[in-house]
Amino acid sequence: MYGHYMMGVHKRLSEQLETVRDSMAKYYNKKRRSIEKFKKGELVMLNGKNIGSKGRCRELDNKMYGSFKILSTGHNDHYCKLELPSS
């Protein structure tokens, strides 16, 4: 008798957990967007956020650099190696 009761409780909790998981995923994914995969040979812009420069005000410095050609992509196609100039 007690075993059947506990099995029913377990089944209801599993169903509730699934609905909560779905609703949490819905609200989490609301603020996310999918990232397009890079392809070899495409031209891309490089974010200058972490590129330091001497003698300039950071606010007035370039925010984006480029366009650079993609030489190869990483294991998941979201990272790539760029053909950068020597300067």
C-alpha positions in Angstrom: 0.0 0.0 0.0 2.7 2.5 1.0 4.8 1.5 -2.0 2.0 2.3 -4.4 1.5 5.7 -2.7 5.2 6.5 -3.0 5.3 5.5 -6.6 2.4 7.9 -7.3 4.1 10.7 -5.4 7.3 10.0 -7.4 5.4 10.1 -10.7 3.7 13.4 -9.9 7.0 15.0 -8.8 8.7 13.9 -12.0 5.9 15.5 -14.0 6.0 18.7 -12.0 9.8 18.8 -12.4 9.5 18.5 -16.2 7.0 21.4 -16.4 9.2 23.6 -14.1 12.3 22.7 -16.3 10.4 23.7 -19.4 9.2 27.0 -18.0 12.7 27.8 -16.7 14.2 27.0 -20.1 11.6 29.3 -21.8 12.5 32.3 -19.7 16.3 31.6 -19.9 16.2 31.3 -23.7 14.2 34.5 -24.0 17.4 36.6 -23.6 19.6 34.3 -25.7 20.2 34.4 -29.4 21.8 31.8 -31.6 25.3 32.5 -33.0 25.9 32.0 -36.7 28.8 29.7 -37.4 31.8 31.1 -39.2 32.9 29.7 -42.6 36.4 29.7 -44.1 36.9 32.6 -46.5 34.3 34.9 -45.0 35.1 38.5 -44.0 34.5 39.4 -40.4 35.0 42.4 -38.1 37.3 42.1 -35.0 36.0 43.5 -31.7 38.6 46.0 -30.3 37.5 45.7 -26.7 40.6 44.0 -25.5 43.1 45.6 -27.9 45.1 48.2 -26.1 46.6 51.3 -27.8 49.1 53.8 -26.4 48.5 57.5 -26.4 44.8 57.5 -27.2 41.7 58.0 -25.2 39.9 54.6 -24.9 36.5 56.3 -25.5 37.7 57.8 -28.8 39.5 54.7 -30.0 38.1 52.3 -32.7 35.6 49.9 -31.4 35.7 47.4 -34.3 38.6 46.6 -36.7 38.5 44.9 -40.0 37.3 43.3 -42.2 39.6 40.3 -42.0 39.5 37.0 -43.9 38.9 33.8 -41.9 41.8 31.3 -42.4 40.4 28.4 -40.4 37.6 27.7 -37.9 37.8 26.0 -34.5 36.3 22.7 -33.4 32.8 24.1 -33.0 32.8 26.7 -35.8 32.3 29.6 -33.3 36.0 30.5 -33.1 38.3 31.2 -36.0 41.8 32.2 -37.0 42.1 35.4 -38.9 44.5 36.7 -41.5 45.8 39.8 -39.7 48.2 42.4 -41.1 51.7 42.7 -39.7 51.0 46.2 -38.2 
